Amino acid sequence: MSINWEEYRYGGDAADVSSLFELYRISDYLDAFDENRRRHDRGIREQLLQHGIRLNERLSPRIFSLFGEVCENLEFQSEAEVFCMPDQNINAFAVLDLREDKTHSLIGVTAGALERLEDAELRSILGHELGHFLFKHNRLNALLSMDPNNRSMTVLPPFGESLFLRWRKKAEISCDRVGLVACRDFYSSARSLLKATFGLSEKNLNLDIDALVSQIDEIKSTPELIESVFSSHPILPIRLKALELFARSTLAKNCGCPIPGDPVENQQIEKEVDELINLTQRHPVKPLAVAVMRSIALGGALVMGADMNISDDEVKLLVQILHGLFTDEPEKVIVTDRQKILAELPPVCEIIKKEGSDQDKVFVLSRLAEIAYADGALMDAEGKAILQIADLLAYPADRAYGIIVGAAQTGAFRTDVMLTRIAAELRRSFGGEWISGNAMPSTHDVTK
């Protein structure tokens, strides 16, 4: 019976990819990106041929044979080429080279991996990379920004970028599962991850999953330590625990993988892996840091609504501040109910008043002033809202006025009101005529 890989895929991975396509409509962009590569990109495979060694049957019978076994175990029909790269670290990668005539699936494996990994460990590494092809992860790499002048990591807006960065960690969980199915041995898969991450073998470190996972409990209170280790991969204890849970599933057993412990229901596995992945998300924990974040979220919404006209630019800036400085999921911090904002803001400000410094108060009020200016004007009601929040923080009004003026001095007038009006007029014009059917005539009509 053939393998249904969507059953093996980590649910969080599949859900995030679905959200990226549905919410941000990336399909057309990816199609255009792929077509552009087909027409112009000439270099990925050539670079590998230039700097690496293509491992065919004559040059490396061992790797050629192992790769064939992996494809058989995964029931994967692949014409992928495997290259050895001159690097003594243990690593591997998978990349698609799009051409007008053919798409090449390329896998690079470092010399360090080939020399230092056992056969079963290499099967796991190779299977992991094929997993990126199976789940079509590689295509989403087109969302990464290649513009050196773009401060963002991706071409997506803030919420979309946050979703993409969270997804990358989840994608690795899916591919670790494919690596396990490829090698059919949990301990070999786990050792390959251990060696790839730290370069350590069992000579220097026992593969004690419980001991490694205990590190998670020790740093739960400071998730900054978790997030700082790998930006695109979960830390090793989390990956190992997630892999162990999957290895005890009926899905793994059905593929011939011996279960390393008591079996676990598939639904329970997904739930526990979700909890592990949640530990990798960026979010403040210390009460003062949480209070500063929430005061900006609550106060920002209050300032935006003070003039009864909330602009897209104001909302975008609030999201950017929360995402850039505090959390991967700013949407979960923003409160949209006015009565709830009025009820929650005073106790939050009280924490900053008691535990924070003047620097913390200035930081909060400065961000609120920036939000007030985001729509191209500072309205009287917005200024009054900032002063009310300054009063909750026990920060002097005269100094708060200085912060409001200082925000403008540093370029807080981000939007030109006249341009905004022109855009509104264009929207009204196009909405009234273009959308109603009076579209631009076709080329055929023009030349008639």
Secondary structure, DSSP 8 states (H G I E B T S, - for coil): ----HHHHS-HHHHHHHHHHHHHH--HHHHHHHHHHHHHH---HHHHHHHHSEE--TTT-HHHHHHHHHHHHHTT-----EEEEES-SS--EEEEEEE-SS-EEEEEEEEHHHHHHS-HHHHHHHHHHHHHHHHTTHHHHGGGB---TT--SSBSS-HHHHHHHHHHHHHHHHHHHHHHHHHHT-HHHHHHHHHHHHH---TTT----HHHHHHHHHHHTT-HHHHHHH-SSS--HHHHHHHHHHHHTSHHHHHTT---SSS---HHHHHHHHHHHHHTTS----SHHHHHHHHHHHHHHHHHHHTTT---HHHHHHHHHHHHHHT-S-GGGT----HHHHHHHHHHHHHHHHHH--HHHHHHHHHHHHHHHHTTS---HHHHHHHHHHHHHTT--HHHHHHHHHHHHHTT---S-HHHHHHHHHHHHHIIIIITTT-----HHHHT-
